């Protein structure tokens, strides 16, 4: 199965946050498919862990800050391990094609669904990579992917 996981799903899969257990269970239920890892993911996923740490540390005690830093480091290490093992397949894609496709998706869906630019871009990449499955923790992105014919797994915190 060709599967695409957006940033929100990968963050739940690698991190320890609300909805992580659901994401891991769904990923296993699907047979733990190899997931594409684009330069977009390489920016967004580590940044998501760092941004989460930033927000959590703002009102944390020194002891809590150390725990937050350990969890951030563990999540980043999991991503690195998955890349080494080939569970995440580092690839590049034609960004110009994906952006053009995302603009088409915007025309068809944004006024109905309220899509953000990155929602459109992730779904465009999944379609351009000929994926059958789209994994997300974002309801709107899931609706967009489903509207474009992808089999969707949405794992949110709820």
SULLINVEN-V830524 format. One record per helix or strand of 3 or more residues. SS is the DSSP state (A for helix, B for strand). FROM is the first residue (numbers start at 1). TO is the last residue. Records with the same first field share a line. If there is no record, write none. Layout:
SS->FROM-TO, FROM-TO
//
This chain:
B->3-5, 35-37, 88-90, 133-136, 151-154
A->7-14, 20-29, 39-57, 62-85, 95-113, 117-128, 139-147
//
